[in-house]
């Protein structure tokens, strides 16, 4: 169950991360934040990032082998990166018009899946 909890927390964390890193671009695109000073955008994004960290830290603690979890440090990082790219891809294609998935994006994703495979080889 710790592995499942880790992955679910990482999914939630990466939703907040993507919103913190790229959500302000959507707000600017929709004219909500296009007049905000950069410092306000940074503080706004840090406010969202708080929730990212509130999920990321427990995910790593629960999932880490040294704390009784099922994953090594390297495995945690690779899992997080794959989840990050999946969440980003879904959110970018759903929320940003004009962003589409191309063959090279799929090829890059396949390479990341292979990275997960290789990191789990004993």
TILUMMI-661761 format. One record per residue (C-alpha): x negated, y, z negated; residue in three letters. Coordinates in nm, 3 decimals, always signed. Example, Ala and Ser with C-alpha at 12.3 -4.5 7.8 and 13.67 -1.06 7.14 Angstrom:
<atoms>
<atom u="-1.230" v="-0.450" w="-0.780" type="Ala"/>
<atom u="-1.367" v="-0.106" w="-0.714" type="Ser"/>
</atoms>
This chain:
<atoms>
<atom u="+0.000" v="+0.000" w="+0.000" type="Unk"/>
<atom u="-0.292" v="+0.237" w="-0.064" type="Unk"/>
<atom u="-0.383" v="+0.222" w="+0.304" type="Unk"/>
<atom u="-0.027" v="+0.314" w="+0.405" type="Unk"/>
<atom u="-0.011" v="+0.598" w="+0.150" type="Unk"/>
<atom u="-0.345" v="+0.727" w="+0.276" type="Unk"/>
<atom u="-0.231" v="+0.731" w="+0.638" type="Unk"/>
<atom u="+0.104" v="+0.896" w="+0.553" type="Unk"/>
<atom u="-0.070" v="+1.166" w="+0.349" type="Unk"/>
<atom u="-0.320" v="+1.220" w="+0.632" type="Unk"/>
<atom u="-0.032" v="+1.257" w="+0.879" type="Unk"/>
<atom u="+0.131" v="+1.523" w="+0.662" type="Unk"/>
<atom u="-0.201" v="+1.694" w="+0.602" type="Unk"/>
<atom u="-0.272" v="+1.713" w="+0.973" type="Unk"/>
<atom u="+0.067" v="+1.864" w="+1.047" type="Unk"/>
<atom u="-0.016" v="+2.147" w="+0.808" type="Unk"/>
<atom u="-0.371" v="+2.170" w="+0.946" type="Unk"/>
<atom u="-0.243" v="+2.208" w="+1.301" type="Unk"/>
<atom u="+0.006" v="+2.471" w="+1.189" type="Unk"/>
<atom u="-0.265" v="+2.659" w="+0.999" type="Unk"/>
<atom u="-0.516" v="+2.646" w="+1.285" type="Unk"/>
<atom u="-0.284" v="+2.698" w="+1.582" type="Unk"/>
<atom u="+0.059" v="+2.802" w="+1.452" type="Unk"/>
<atom u="-0.039" v="+3.167" w="+1.445" type="Unk"/>
<atom u="-0.093" v="+3.147" w="+1.822" type="Unk"/>
<atom u="+0.268" v="+3.039" w="+1.865" type="Unk"/>
<atom u="+0.381" v="+3.321" w="+1.634" type="Unk"/>
<atom u="+0.181" v="+3.563" w="+1.847" type="Unk"/>
<atom u="+0.323" v="+3.414" w="+2.167" type="Unk"/>
<atom u="+0.677" v="+3.467" w="+2.037" type="Unk"/>
<atom u="+0.593" v="+3.828" w="+1.938" type="Unk"/>
<atom u="+0.641" v="+3.758" w="+1.567" type="Unk"/>
<atom u="+0.281" v="+3.822" w="+1.465" type="Unk"/>
<atom u="+0.134" v="+4.000" w="+1.766" type="Unk"/>
<atom u="+0.093" v="+4.322" w="+1.564" type="Unk"/>
<atom u="-0.044" v="+4.155" w="+1.249" type="Unk"/>
<atom u="-0.401" v="+4.252" w="+1.162" type="Unk"/>
<atom u="-0.648" v="+3.964" w="+1.183" type="Unk"/>
<atom u="-0.689" v="+3.957" w="+0.804" type="Unk"/>
<atom u="-0.314" v="+3.901" w="+0.759" type="Unk"/>
<atom u="-0.325" v="+3.615" w="+1.010" type="Unk"/>
<atom u="-0.619" v="+3.462" w="+0.821" type="Unk"/>
<atom u="-0.442" v="+3.488" w="+0.484" type="Unk"/>
<atom u="-0.122" v="+3.347" w="+0.637" type="Unk"/>
<atom u="-0.316" v="+3.051" w="+0.779" type="Unk"/>
<atom u="-0.494" v="+2.993" w="+0.447" type="Unk"/>
<atom u="-0.154" v="+2.979" w="+0.279" type="Unk"/>
<atom u="-0.055" v="+2.697" w="+0.513" type="Unk"/>
<atom u="-0.395" v="+2.530" w="+0.468" type="Unk"/>
<atom u="-0.328" v="+2.506" w="+0.094" type="Unk"/>
<atom u="-0.065" v="+2.243" w="+0.172" type="Unk"/>
<atom u="-0.305" v="+2.066" w="+0.407" type="Unk"/>
<atom u="-0.560" v="+2.032" w="+0.128" type="Unk"/>
<atom u="-0.288" v="+1.935" w="-0.120" type="Unk"/>
<atom u="-0.229" v="+1.624" w="+0.092" type="Unk"/>
<atom u="-0.580" v="+1.566" w="+0.230" type="Unk"/>
<atom u="-0.756" v="+1.543" w="-0.106" type="Unk"/>
<atom u="-0.516" v="+1.282" w="-0.254" type="Unk"/>
<atom u="-0.529" v="+1.088" w="+0.075" type="Unk"/>
<atom u="-0.905" v="+1.062" w="+0.054" type="Unk"/>
<atom u="-0.903" v="+0.975" w="-0.316" type="Unk"/>
<atom u="-0.637" v="+0.706" w="-0.275" type="Unk"/>
<atom u="-0.791" v="+0.558" w="+0.039" type="Unk"/>
<atom u="-1.159" v="+0.564" w="-0.060" type="Unk"/>
<atom u="-1.318" v="+0.227" w="-0.129" type="Unk"/>
<atom u="-1.502" v="+0.370" w="-0.430" type="Unk"/>
<atom u="-1.166" v="+0.453" w="-0.592" type="Unk"/>
<atom u="-1.010" v="+0.114" w="-0.523" type="Unk"/>
<atom u="-0.878" v="+0.205" w="-0.178" type="Unk"/>
<atom u="-0.922" v="+0.004" w="+0.139" type="Unk"/>
<atom u="-1.141" v="+0.244" w="+0.343" type="Unk"/>
<atom u="-1.507" v="+0.338" w="+0.349" type="Unk"/>
<atom u="-1.601" v="+0.702" w="+0.385" type="Unk"/>
<atom u="-1.678" v="+0.656" w="+0.755" type="Unk"/>
<atom u="-1.348" v="+0.478" w="+0.813" type="Unk"/>
<atom u="-1.156" v="+0.756" w="+0.637" type="Unk"/>
<atom u="-1.320" v="+1.019" w="+0.858" type="Unk"/>
<atom u="-1.254" v="+0.836" w="+1.185" type="Unk"/>
<atom u="-0.893" v="+0.764" w="+1.086" type="Unk"/>
<atom u="-0.847" v="+1.132" w="+1.000" type="Unk"/>
<atom u="-0.988" v="+1.241" w="+1.336" type="Unk"/>
<atom u="-0.758" v="+1.011" w="+1.532" type="Unk"/>
<atom u="-0.455" v="+1.124" w="+1.332" type="Unk"/>
<atom u="-0.564" v="+1.484" w="+1.387" type="Unk"/>
<atom u="-0.580" v="+1.449" w="+1.765" type="Unk"/>
<atom u="-0.247" v="+1.263" w="+1.779" type="Unk"/>
<atom u="-0.070" v="+1.527" w="+1.568" type="Unk"/>
<atom u="-0.232" v="+1.808" w="+1.767" type="Unk"/>
<atom u="-0.135" v="+1.652" w="+2.101" type="Unk"/>
<atom u="+0.227" v="+1.605" w="+1.998" type="Unk"/>
<atom u="+0.257" v="+1.955" w="+1.851" type="Unk"/>
<atom u="+0.077" v="+2.123" w="+2.142" type="Unk"/>
<atom u="+0.297" v="+1.960" w="+2.404" type="Unk"/>
<atom u="+0.618" v="+2.022" w="+2.207" type="Unk"/>
<atom u="+0.560" v="+2.378" w="+2.085" type="Unk"/>
<atom u="+0.344" v="+2.532" w="+2.357" type="Unk"/>
<atom u="+0.492" v="+2.566" w="+2.705" type="Unk"/>
<atom u="+0.237" v="+2.507" w="+2.977" type="Unk"/>
<atom u="+0.029" v="+2.264" w="+2.771" type="Unk"/>
<atom u="+0.051" v="+1.919" w="+2.920" type="Unk"/>
<atom u="-0.121" v="+1.588" w="+2.884" type="Unk"/>
<atom u="-0.361" v="+1.492" w="+3.167" type="Unk"/>
<atom u="-0.550" v="+1.173" w="+3.248" type="Unk"/>
<atom u="-0.872" v="+1.302" w="+3.090" type="Unk"/>
<atom u="-0.688" v="+1.372" w="+2.763" type="Unk"/>
<atom u="-0.562" v="+1.014" w="+2.762" type="Unk"/>
<atom u="-0.915" v="+0.889" w="+2.837" type="Unk"/>
<atom u="-1.054" v="+1.094" w="+2.547" type="Unk"/>
<atom u="-0.784" v="+0.955" w="+2.318" type="Unk"/>
<atom u="-0.874" v="+0.602" w="+2.426" type="Unk"/>
<atom u="-1.234" v="+0.673" w="+2.329" type="Unk"/>
<atom u="-1.116" v="+0.783" w="+1.984" type="Unk"/>
<atom u="-0.916" v="+0.462" w="+1.945" type="Unk"/>
<atom u="-1.232" v="+0.272" w="+2.037" type="Unk"/>
<atom u="-1.415" v="+0.470" w="+1.768" type="Unk"/>
<atom u="-1.164" v="+0.340" w="+1.513" type="Unk"/>
<atom u="-1.224" v="-0.012" w="+1.639" type="Unk"/>
<atom u="-1.600" v="+0.021" w="+1.615" type="Unk"/>
<atom u="-1.597" v="+0.180" w="+1.270" type="Unk"/>
<atom u="-1.400" v="-0.117" w="+1.133" type="Unk"/>
<atom u="-1.640" v="-0.382" w="+1.269" type="Unk"/>
<atom u="-1.822" v="-0.549" w="+0.981" type="Unk"/>
</atoms>
